Amino acid sequence: MALYLRENLTFDRANIVVESEGEGSKKNLYMKGIFIQGGVRNANQRVYPIDEIEAAVNALNEQVKGGYSVLGEVDHPDDLKINLDRVSHMITQMWIDGANGFGKLKILPTPMGQLVSTMLESGVKLGVSSRGSGNVDDATGKVSDFEIVTVDIVAQPSAPNAYPKAIYEGLMNMRHGHKVLTNVKDAQNDKKVQRYLKEEVTRLIKDLKIKKGN
């Protein structure tokens, strides 16, 4: 039986680049960098052979090119299920460069996506976490039959209180916070609502002392 495999990469280790496209209500944010490392023993003592990485990356990229929406969440889901209420982005491309699987993801105008966008624009360093399945050799740690299901957005491990979940829960506890979140998608062209959300999330970021880039 295949195991549930999750591998985290910090903003710096993943060489994350945040890109923007468009202006105003049509502005889109993207995160690009290493999504999964191959050929090295990682923090979980697992080794992903390059051919396994290549096959998994190519399979996922074929899904994307075929019109399949590969959605991702924030934080650390405990299984392979995609929870639509936690979706923040979609993967637009993956490719192989050397031993690593690189990718690009687009932040969506969902409630969680809006929180991620605000954090990125406020200078918060967010990393990525691949989520998939495969078999692991107990003796060598080598992974076989590897499949990538998606790539999630996570906070820096050095900032345990910095998870997007903390921002989400903080906003939900605010007066009218739940109403703002539930109306974000329909009001993405409402500058007043967007400005309010950004101001309140920025305040929460400061209160939670989330680590920003130097």
N, C-alpha and C positions, 0 to 999 in steps of 0.2 A: 504494500500500500504506500502510495506516494505521501511524502511529508509536506506540511505547510512550511514554506521557507520565506523568511523576511530578512532583508539585508539593508541596513541603514548607511547612508553617506551624508556627512555634514556638508554644509554650504561650501566650505573650503576644499574638502577632499573631492567633492563632485565637480569642482571648478564651475559652479553655477554662475551663469550670466543671465541677468534679468533684462529683457528687451521689451520695448513698447512699440505699438503700431497704431497709427491714427491719432485723432485728437478728440477732446471732449467726450461726448456720450458714445462715440464710436471707437474710443481708445481701447486697445486690447493689450494685455500683459502676457508675456511668455517667460518661462524658465527653461534654460537650455544647459546641458552639461552631461556628466557621466551618470548613468542611471544604474549600472551594474558593473562591477569589476571582475575581470577574469584572470586566471593564471596566478593568483596570489592567495595566501591564506588570510581570510578576513577575521574580524573581531569575534565572529561566532565559530572560529576554527574550521570553517568550511572552505573548500577550494572549488571554484567553478572553472573547469577546463575551457579553454578558448573555443573549442568546437561546440561545446554545450551552450556557451554564451551566444555564439554566432547563430546557431540553429534557433534558439529561443527568440533572439532579437529579430531575425528574419521572419519568423512565424507571426510575431506580433505586428511587425511593420506591414506584412501582407494583409492582416486584418484591417489595419488603418487604410491602406490603399484600396481595399475592397469596399470601403464605405462603412465599416463597423466602427461604432463609437467606443473607444477604450477610455472609460471614465476612471477617475481616481479621487481619493478622499484626503482629508487631513487627519493627522494623528496615526494611531496604530490599531487598525481593526484586527480582531483576533481570528479571522477566518478569511476565506477567499471571496466571500459575498460582497457585492457592491451595494452599499446603503445609499439610496438616492438622496435622502435628506442630508447626507454628509458630503456629497459630491462637490468638489471645488474646481476641478479642471478636467481636461481631456488631453490625451496624448496625440500629437499631430504627426510625429515622426520618430523613428528609431533607426540607428545605423551602427555599424561596427567601425571602430578606429583602433587599430592595434589589438590589444587584448580586451578592450573595454566596450561595453554597449552604451552608446550615447543616445540622447533623446531630447525632444523638445515638447513641452506641454503648454497648453493655452489655458489661462485662468478664465473660468466661466462666470457670468453675472448671476450666480446663485448666491444665497445668503452666505454660505461658507466661502465661496469664491470671492465675494466682496470683502470679507474679513482678511483673506489672504492678500488681496490686492492692496488693501490699506496698510497691512503690515509691511509688505515689500516696499511700498512707496514711503513708508516711515523709516526705512533703513534696517528692518529686522532681517537677520540672516536665517533663511529657511533651507533645510536640506531635503533629501529625497529618500524614499524607502521602497525598494522593489518588493513586490508581493507575488509569490508563485508557488510551484510545487515541484517535487523531485525526490530522488532517492539519494541517501548519503551513506557512503562507506564508513562504517564505524572505525576502522583502522586508520584510514588515510584522510578522511574528511572530504573526499572527492564526491562531487555531486554528479548524478547521471539522470537522464530522462527529464531534464529541466524544462519547465514551462513558465514564462512570465505571464501573469494574469493582468497586472497593472503596476503602476508606480504611484505611490502616494507622496504627499508633502508632509514633512515632519519638522519639528523644531530642533535646534542645536542640542545635543545631549548634555552640554555643559550648562544649559539653562533649563533645569527641570520644571520651573514654573512658567516657562515660556510657550507652552503648547497652545496652538490655536483653540483647543478645547477650553482653556482657561479664559481666553478672550470671549469665546462664545457664551460660556456660562456667566461671565461677568456682565455681558450685554443683556442676556436674558433676565438677569436680576435687576436691571435698571428699569426705571419707570418708562413705559412705552417701548422698551427695548424689543420685546417679542413682536409688537406690531410693526416696528421698523424692519426687522428681519424678514417677516412673512411678506412684507410688501416690497422688498428690495427688487425682486425680479420685475414686477409690474411697473415699478417707479424708477427704472434705471435711467430714464431720460429726465427725471425730475431733479434738477440741480439742488433744490432745497433739501430734499430727502438725502441725496448723496452727500451733501456737505455736512449734514447733521451726523450721518453714520460715520463719516471719516473723522469728525471732531471727537465723537464719543469713543471710538475705537482707539484713536491716538491717545486720549486721556487714559484709557484702560491700560494701554501699553506702558505708559509712564508709571501708573500705579503698580503694575505687576513687575516693573523693573526688568523688562525683557531686554536681553543683550542685543545691541545693535552693532553694525559693522563699524570698525575703526577707520 
